[in-house]
Amino acid sequence: MIEKVAWILSQDGRVLAARSRGKDAYYLPGGKPEPGETAHEALIREVREELGVELLPGTIAPAFRVRAPAHGAPDGSEVRMACYTAGHRGTPAPRSEIAELAWLTPGGHHPVSRATRAALDLLWATAG
């Protein structure tokens, strides 16, 4: 089981996603906690590294969890992703290993990981 944390930034019915260099799918910004790191600490660190924005710690709130087959991993590998909302300072821009950002919409055609698809389906089902 791969444990991940993800940030949900939703604006005007769109959700921010990132694609890493050399990867074929978009995912919600975030990543894996390092040993000894809390979920909130990992989320703050990963979003800063990937997007160059600062999450506001007092605004981090759990949204939901999803579980799905891991994208690009051996068969049987699964991701359990804890999704959070949070206020932020700064404008998201690709940093570190991120090649590009995209604003995803219902019915859009960007390829996404299965965990991201599960999260988007939940978000859009509750939004409309």
For each residue, the residues with C-beta under 8 A, 3 or more apart:
1: 78 79 80
2: 32 70 73 77 78 79 80
3: 32 33 80 82
4: 30 31 32 79 80 81 82 115
5: 30 31 32 33 39 42 43 46 81 82 83 84
6: 27 28 29 30 43 81 82 83 84 115 116 119
7: 28 29 30 43 46 47 55 83 84 85 86
8: 15 28 63 83 84 85 119 123
9: 15 16 29 88 92
10: 13 14 15 16 85 123
11: 14 16 103
12:
13: 10 105 106 127
14: 10 11 103 104 105
15: 8 9 10 28 103 104 105 120 123
16: 9 10 11 28 29 92 101 102 103 104
17: 26 27 28 29 101 102 103 104 110 112 116
18: 26 27 28 29 50 51 94 98 100 101 102
19: 23 24 25 26 27 98 99 100 101 102
20: 23 27 97 98 99
21: 97 98 99
22: 99
23: 19 20 72 99
24: 19 72 111
25: 19 71 72 111 112 113 116
26: 17 18 19 102 104 110 111 112 113 116
27: 6 17 18 19 20 30 71 112 113 115 116
28: 6 7 8 15 16 17 18 81 83 115 116 119
29: 6 7 9 16 17 18 46 47 50 51 92
30: 4 5 6 7 27 42 43 46 47 50 81
31: 4 5 42 46 50
32: 2 3 4 5 42
33: 3 5 37 38 39 41 42
34: 37 42 45
35:
36:
37: 33 34 41 42 45
38: 33 41 42
39: 5 33 42 43 82 84
40: 43 44 57 60 84
41: 33 37 38 44 45
42: 5 30 31 32 33 34 37 38 39 45 46
43: 5 6 7 30 39 40 46 47 55 60 84 86
44: 40 41 47 48 54 55 57 60
45: 34 37 41 42 48 49
46: 5 7 29 30 31 42 43 49 50
47: 7 29 30 43 44 50 51 53 55 88
48: 44 45 51 52 53 54 55
49: 45 46 95 96
50: 18 29 30 31 46 47 94 95 96 97 98
51: 18 29 47 48 90 92 93 94 95 98 101
52: 48 90 91 92 93 95
53: 47 48 88 89 90 91 92
54: 44 48 88 89 90
55: 7 43 44 47 48 59 60 86 87 88
56: 59 60 86 87 88 89
57: 40 44 60
58:
59: 55 56 85 86 87
60: 40 43 44 55 56 57 84 85 86
61: 84 85 86
62: 82 83 84
63: 8 83 84 85
64: 83 119 122
65: 80 81 82 83
66: 80 81 83 115 118 119 122
67: 78 79 80 81 115 118
68: 78 79 81 113 114 115 117 118
69: 73 77 78 79 114
70: 2 73 77 78 79 113 114 115
71: 25 27 79 113 114 115
72: 23 24 25
73: 2 69 70 77
74: 77
75:
76:
77: 2 69 70 73 74
78: 1 2 67 68 69 70
79: 1 2 4 67 68 69 70 71 113 114 115
80: 1 2 3 4 65 66 67
81: 4 5 6 28 30 65 66 67 68 115 119
82: 3 4 5 6 39 62 65
83: 5 6 7 8 28 62 63 64 65 66 119
84: 5 6 7 8 39 40 43 60 61 62 63
85: 7 8 10 59 60 61 63
86: 7 43 55 56 59 60 61
87: 55 56 59
88: 9 47 53 54 55 56 92
89: 53 54 56
90: 51 52 53 54
91: 52 53
92: 9 16 29 51 52 53 88 101
93: 51 52 101
94: 18 50 51 98 99 100 101
95: 49 50 51 52 98
96: 49 50
97: 20 21 50
98: 18 19 20 21 50 51 94 95 101
99: 19 20 21 22 23 94
100: 18 19 94
101: 16 17 18 19 51 92 93 94 98
102: 16 17 18 19 26 110
103: 11 14 15 16 17
104: 14 15 16 17 26 108 110 112 120
105: 13 14 15 108
106: 13 120 124 128
107:
108: 104 105
109:
110: 17 26 102 104
111: 24 25 26
112: 17 25 26 27 104 116 117 120
113: 25 26 27 68 70 71 79 116 117
114: 68 69 70 71 79 117 118
115: 4 6 27 28 66 67 68 70 71 79 81 118 119
116: 6 17 25 26 27 28 112 113 119 120
117: 68 112 113 114 120 121
118: 66 67 68 114 115 121 122
119: 6 8 28 64 66 81 83 115 116 122 123
120: 15 104 106 112 116 117 123 124
121: 117 118 124 125
122: 64 66 118 119 125 126
123: 8 10 15 119 120 126 127
124: 106 120 121 127 128
125: 121 122 128
126: 122 123
127: 13 123 124
128: 106 124 125
